[in-house]
Amino acid sequence: MPTSNTEDLHIDQEIRPLFDLTHNDYSSKEVSNILAKTLGSKEDVLERQQLLKGFIANHEILKNYSYYRFNLTDIYEFLDNFFIGSISAWKLKMKFMFSEKAREQKRGKLILMVRLFYAVNKDYISKLDMSVFPKTYAAELEEIKKIFSDFDLGRYETAFIKKKFRIKHIVELMMLVTKKAANGELAQFWRRWFLFEAYLSISSYISLKGFVFPEFDDSKFELENFYHPVLKNPVKNNLAAQTPVILLTGPNMSGKSTLLKSVSICVYLAHAGLAVPASKAVIPFYDSISVAINLTDSIVSGYSHFMSEVAILKNVVTDAGKKAKCFAVFDELFRGTNIEDALEISAATISGLNKFSGSLFLISTHLHQLRQMEEIKANKITTCSIDCKLENGIPVFTYKLREGWNDLKLGRVLFEKEGLYQMLKSAMT
């Protein structure tokens, strides 16, 4: 099975909070679970897309979805620890008749449950257009509605409003809850509800930001107006792949790493069945996604930065050699070794990876000598760069992607601008 390496995208730390508009920690955890991994097939991806589109189609019904979050936490913890053993309804009734404390404790929690369930069902769940959801998920929603129906919420809500919520109501509800807890229905209900809220949260953020659902085409890779969703004022770019390898150049601080992350996040979210931060996205369905950005030496494993790159590259080449469609990103490939070695093995890597049609490899580099490769001269390898110019000796960063190579070297410019040449020269006299 192809391997994936996406830790450098920081999905849980940076991307999940954007999509998490949930009302409780349980639903928030489901958002994390959805974003934690990509889906295994194009069919699964398209089904999740349709599921989220179903929520978006029901936006007018769900746009004001809310409740007091502490109420749900109280109810969940109350029902999660619910147990009355094998006691009969008659004995339970006697207990409540002679123990005001026990009666009022249970009465308060059950009224809270009825009122929350009743409001959520009446205002939101019962009004949903089920026809816009995939059949499998529509069936899940019907199970939620069935639980609400089994509780006969309207009857108990009316009893509470008329101040006629009696001991018999408490007993009835407790016996019903006990039955559903024992046969596993209650646990399934909570799972479905929290997942419902997670999908609602994700779809709400997609609508808010105008993300687009990608199309899948094994012969095409096109992103228009894509950007990194964490940035407050992002510069949007376009990228179309004409060859398996795209070589990215540009000086330090020009935004190469951010651009590589932006593309990778689009690919990752697409394969998780979500919409992506772009105005258009047409990409292949990849068997593996591997992103090597911000690699560091590992003291625990004993791997240096260079060996970490080699290990990741070996996995990618192994997968691609087995006819897997791979998406892989390498930021400043082989910067952890000397320049002679880096040039030789970078050229071999680029030439070799470019033979794997159907895959896409994005590689950023500072090795300007690679421009002399025959494949690059013959335009058999795509080159692009981050635009950056010098104006009056000061670098101006546009963060815009353009075709071709960027030979601008800012190191010497900035070194001299800070007066370090003169300072060091003075120190030696």
Phi, psi and omega in degrees: 000133180301148181264155176231147181218100186232014183301327183290352177278346178052049183301312184289323183282321188251321187270318181305314182302333179294319183275350187268095176246028187283170184257357182203164184292331182291315178290325177300321178297325178292325174300316178300317181297320180295320183276351187288339183207156175277164181270158190277346182212159178298324180298318178295320179297312182294327178292319178292323175304313181295324178299312181292324175296329176296318177295318180296321178295334178263021186304316183298327178284322189260356188298333179255019182302121180192165173193172180283112190302328181290334176297314181295319179299317178299315182294316181299313181294324178296312182285329181294330180257017186286128178199124176237009177066215183260018182296142182278164179298323181295314180294324178295320178298316179298320180299315183287331179293326185253002178227097181296323182298312180295320182297311184291328178297310180290321181302315182298315181293320182290323176296319178300317179297310182301314184294320179292310180301317182298313182294315181297318181290313184295316187274336188230294189301313184293342183266354185296142172275103185288340186292342183271355179264155170302149184302322182295320180281328175301324178294323177296318179295324177297328177292323176297315180297325180295319178299314179299321179294318180298328181282351178051053190298323181300321181296314182287327176298318178296318179299320180292315181299320180277006181058039179237031178278101190259179178301322181298325178292319178299314181296313180303313183293320181294321178292322179293316179298318179300316180297315183288330176290320183293322182268006175087358182296324183293317180297319178295322179299313181296319179300315180294321182293313181295325177291322175303314181292327178294315178296321178298317179298311182297315181294326178295320179291321178301315179295318182300319185264353179070031176296157182244142175281130184284154169262153180246125181215115185294349182253008187215142172225109180221128172235130178241134179053043178275159182197168177275121188292344180283333184290138181287319179232071187287149170271127184266144184227165175242145178214128175229126183270126176254341181225161179299330180249133171242122181259124184250129178236168181152152182290168175303146178073006182279345177107019181298312182297319179296320179295317178298320177294321181299313178298315183296321179295320176300315180294317181297309182298322178301319182278351172268000178086013183257168173281163187236156180284082181195167176267342176205141178213119174231115186219159172289162170271116184266145177281333179214150178232125182225125184233118180246089177230141178062034176295142178231160176295143180251111179293321183297311183275344182082008181275132172278170177304316181298313182291331175296317177298316181299316181297316179295315180299319180299318178298317180297313181297320178299314179296314181297325179293341177264020177072016175285145174274118187244140168245123182219144180233132176231116181268118183052063184304131175061030176289351182273006178232174183292159190295326179296312178297317183300317180297313183296310185282335175294315179299317179295320180295313182297314179298317182292315182294330182291351179273349183269084179294146182095342176257167177223130181233119177257124184229123173262149184207153170253004183275087185292341178295340180297344180298340182275359177300138182299322180296324179287318177299326182270008180060028175274351175232128181286134175240139175214166186211162174269124184292133177205137182228161174255126176236112184057038178079005181248129180290136177243116183264125177259338182062018180266137179274135178221163178287154175096191189253149175240113182265004184296128179245113184270345185304307181295320181300310182291324178300313181289321181299326179279000176078017185289326176303311182294319180297315180291323178296319179294324182294335183272354181256000000 
